[in-house]
Amino acid sequence: MNAMEWLKPAALLGSILYALIGVVIFWVSFVIVDKITPYDLWAEIVEKHNKALAMVVAAMCLGISIIVAAAIH
């Protein structure tokens, strides 16, 4: 693959578009998970400093990110 191929406007625009789609899908997925949990994730992590929940949410974020990246790829 030629290194200059990535600098073409179509490839660059496509990469930006897929990145934006991935971020939107990730954000929607996170909001859905936040709504189905019985408590406010943000308040529990930030205000109460629940480190265990923060690690679970981080693992969930990584999992969603991997799934979205695989689906887009």
The 8 nearest C-alpha neighbors of each residue, nearest first, counted from 0:
[[1, 2, 4, 3, 5, 6, 10, 7],
 [0, 2, 4, 3, 5, 6, 7, 10],
 [3, 1, 4, 5, 0, 6, 7, 10],
 [2, 4, 6, 5, 1, 7, 0, 10],
 [3, 5, 1, 6, 2, 7, 0, 10],
 [6, 4, 3, 7, 10, 2, 11, 1],
 [7, 5, 3, 4, 8, 11, 10, 2],
 [6, 8, 10, 5, 9, 4, 11, 3],
 [9, 7, 11, 10, 12, 6, 5, 13],
 [8, 10, 12, 11, 7, 13, 6, 14],
 [11, 9, 13, 7, 12, 8, 5, 14],
 [10, 12, 8, 14, 13, 9, 7, 15],
 [13, 11, 15, 9, 14, 10, 8, 16],
 [12, 14, 16, 10, 11, 15, 9, 17],
 [13, 15, 11, 17, 16, 12, 18, 10],
 [16, 14, 18, 12, 13, 17, 19, 11],
 [15, 17, 13, 19, 18, 14, 12, 20],
 [16, 18, 20, 14, 19, 15, 21, 13],
 [19, 17, 15, 21, 16, 20, 14, 22],
 [20, 18, 22, 16, 21, 17, 23, 15],
 [19, 21, 17, 23, 18, 22, 24, 16],
 [20, 22, 18, 24, 19, 23, 25, 67],
 [23, 21, 25, 19, 24, 20, 26, 18],
 [24, 22, 26, 20, 25, 21, 27, 19],
 [25, 23, 21, 27, 26, 22, 28, 20],
 [24, 26, 22, 28, 23, 27, 21, 29],
 [25, 27, 23, 29, 28, 24, 22, 30],
 [28, 26, 30, 24, 29, 25, 23, 31],
 [29, 27, 25, 31, 26, 30, 24, 32],
 [28, 30, 26, 32, 31, 27, 33, 25],
 [31, 29, 33, 27, 32, 28, 34, 26],
 [32, 30, 34, 28, 33, 29, 27, 35],
 [31, 33, 29, 35, 34, 30, 28, 36],
 [32, 34, 30, 31, 36, 35, 29, 40],
 [33, 35, 31, 32, 36, 30, 37, 39],
 [36, 34, 32, 33, 31, 37, 38, 30],
 [35, 37, 33, 34, 38, 32, 39, 40],
 [36, 38, 35, 39, 34, 33, 40, 32],
 [39, 37, 36, 40, 43, 33, 34, 42],
 [40, 38, 42, 41, 43, 33, 37, 36],
 [39, 41, 43, 42, 44, 38, 33, 36],
 [40, 42, 44, 43, 39, 45, 46, 33],
 [43, 41, 46, 45, 39, 44, 40, 47],
 [42, 44, 47, 40, 41, 46, 45, 49],
 [45, 43, 48, 49, 41, 42, 47, 53],
 [46, 44, 42, 48, 41, 43, 47, 49],
 [45, 47, 42, 48, 43, 44, 41, 49],
 [46, 48, 43, 49, 44, 45, 42, 50],
 [49, 47, 44, 45, 46, 50, 43, 53],
 [48, 50, 44, 52, 47, 51, 43, 53],
 [51, 49, 53, 52, 48, 54, 44, 55],
 [52, 50, 54, 53, 49, 55, 56, 44],
 [51, 53, 55, 54, 50, 49, 56, 44],
 [54, 52, 50, 56, 51, 55, 44, 57],
 [53, 55, 57, 51, 52, 56, 58, 50],
 [56, 54, 52, 58, 57, 53, 59, 51],
 [55, 57, 59, 53, 58, 54, 60, 52],
 [58, 56, 54, 60, 59, 55, 53, 61],
 [59, 57, 61, 55, 60, 56, 62, 54],
 [58, 60, 56, 62, 57, 61, 63, 55],
 [61, 59, 57, 63, 58, 62, 64, 56],
 [60, 62, 64, 58, 59, 63, 65, 57],
 [61, 63, 59, 65, 64, 60, 58, 66],
 [62, 64, 66, 60, 65, 61, 67, 59],
 [65, 63, 61, 67, 62, 66, 68, 60],
 [64, 66, 68, 62, 63, 67, 69, 61],
 [65, 67, 63, 69, 64, 68, 70, 62],
 [68, 66, 70, 64, 69, 65, 21, 63],
 [69, 67, 65, 71, 70, 66, 72, 64],
 [70, 68, 72, 66, 67, 71, 65, 64],
 [69, 71, 67, 68, 72, 66, 65, 21],
 [72, 70, 68, 69, 67, 17, 21, 20],
 [71, 69, 70, 68, 67, 17, 66, 21]]
